Structures are given as C-alpha cells and as structure tokens.
C-alpha cells in the first residue's frame, strides 16, 4: 500500500506564514507502520543553522488523512530517525524540544514520552518490544572521560 499526500497540505505555522526557502528534500518521506494501517510522514526539511537539520512530521492513515499534527515539535537529525515497534503500537522520532530528545508516541493510548538525549544526530534506534527501545551510537561518541557529580550542582559537595 502506498501512502500519498500533498506536501503543501503538511505545511503548518510558522512555516505557512513565511516565505518558504527551497527545502533539502521536498518529497515527503513516509515510515509505514509494520501493519500498514498508518505512517509517519516527514516533510519540509530545513536547516535553521549549519548542520542542524529539522523537519515537520505527522501521523497519517492509509488514505493520507492527517491523524495528528505534532505541533509545535520538529523532528531533528537524520530523516530516517523514525522507527516503529513490531506491533505498530509505538513509534519514535528524534526531536528538539528544549533540547535534543527522543519522542515516543503510543497509538493505543494516544500518549507520548520525551526522553532527553545529548546528541540525537549520531544515534540509531530500534524497538526490541513495546516496552524496550534500543539506542545505539558509534564508539567515537562516547566521552573519553566521564565525571559523575553527586549532590547539589554548584554546592561544591
């Protein structure tokens, strides 16, 4: 089953209220759920600052109708940063809210979780089950020195 949707239908404020720059990839990219009933569609890539790639993302049904616009969130990082659980109950997308994070949405309960993460550009995600999300990254992303601070930051203790 092919998911098709008009890219202009996906534009929302503030992008719809401004003159849009040429996008990196104007063709929406869909990530169908394993059962094929819904998909996450990523569109309108843009680069607000150097190497900071963002995109809009929406949940659509098989007819291309938007089920949920994830406003005001923007997907962040690689365009293939969306993964589904095997049961099609959950999906995860890297986002930038206050800081880089992983956005996990539960279709059964229509709830979400935001998992803060230091660097979402270098990660790869996969669901092991509906209860476990695996996040991997290259070895060169591990800090050479790790310092753990206990107590109240700034108190010197």
Residue pairs with C-beta under 8 A, 6 or more apart in sequence:
1 32
1 36
1 62
3 30
3 32
3 39
3 41
3 60
3 62
3 64
4 64
5 28
5 41
5 60
5 64
5 66
6 64
7 26
7 27
7 28
7 43
7 44
9 66
10 28
10 41
10 43
10 44
10 56
10 58
10 66
11 20
11 44
11 56
12 56
12 69
12 71
15 44
15 46
15 56
20 44
21 46
23 44
23 45
23 46
24 45
24 46
24 47
24 53
25 45
25 79
26 43
26 44
28 41
28 42
28 43
29 41
29 42
29 43
29 79
29 80
30 39
30 40
30 41
30 42
30 60
31 39
31 40
31 41
31 42
31 82
31 83
31 84
31 91
32 38
32 39
33 39
33 84
33 88
33 91
34 84
34 85
34 86
34 87
34 88
35 87
35 88
36 62
37 61
37 62
37 88
38 59
38 60
38 61
38 62
38 67
38 88
38 107
39 59
39 60
39 62
40 57
40 58
40 59
40 60
40 82
40 91
40 93
41 57
41 58
41 59
41 60
42 55
42 56
42 57
42 75
42 79
42 82
42 93
43 55
43 56
43 57
43 58
44 55
44 56
45 53
45 54
45 55
45 79
46 53
46 54
46 55
47 53
47 54
48 54
51 121
52 76
53 76
53 77
53 78
53 79
54 74
54 75
54 76
54 96
55 74
55 75
55 76
55 79
56 74
56 75
57 70
57 73
57 74
57 75
57 82
57 93
58 66
58 67
58 68
58 69
58 70
59 66
59 67
59 68
59 70
59 105
59 107
60 66
60 67
61 67
68 110
70 103
70 105
73 95
73 97
73 103
74 95
74 96
75 81
75 82
75 93
75 94
75 95
76 94
76 95
76 96
76 100
76 120
76 121
77 94
77 100
77 120
77 121
77 123
78 94
78 121
81 93
81 94
81 120
81 123
81 125
82 91
82 92
82 93
83 91
83 92
83 125
83 126
83 127
84 90
84 91
84 127
85 91
85 127
85 129
85 130
86 127
86 129
86 130
87 130
88 107
89 106
89 107
89 108
89 130
90 104
90 105
90 106
90 107
90 127
90 130
91 104
91 105
91 107
92 102
92 103
92 104
92 105
92 125
92 127
92 133
93 102
93 103
93 105
94 100
94 101
94 102
94 103
94 117
94 120
94 121
94 123
94 125
95 101
95 102
95 103
95 114
95 120
96 120
97 103
97 114
99 116
100 116
100 117
100 118
100 119
100 120
100 121
101 114
101 115
101 116
101 117
101 120
102 114
102 115
102 117
102 120
102 123
102 125
102 133
102 135
103 112
103 113
103 114
103 115
104 112
104 113
104 114
104 115
104 133
105 111
105 112
106 112
115 133
117 123
117 135
119 137
119 141
122 137
122 138
122 141
123 135
123 136
123 137
124 135
124 136
124 137
125 133
125 134
125 135
125 136
126 133
126 134
126 136
127 133
127 134
128 134
150 157
151 157
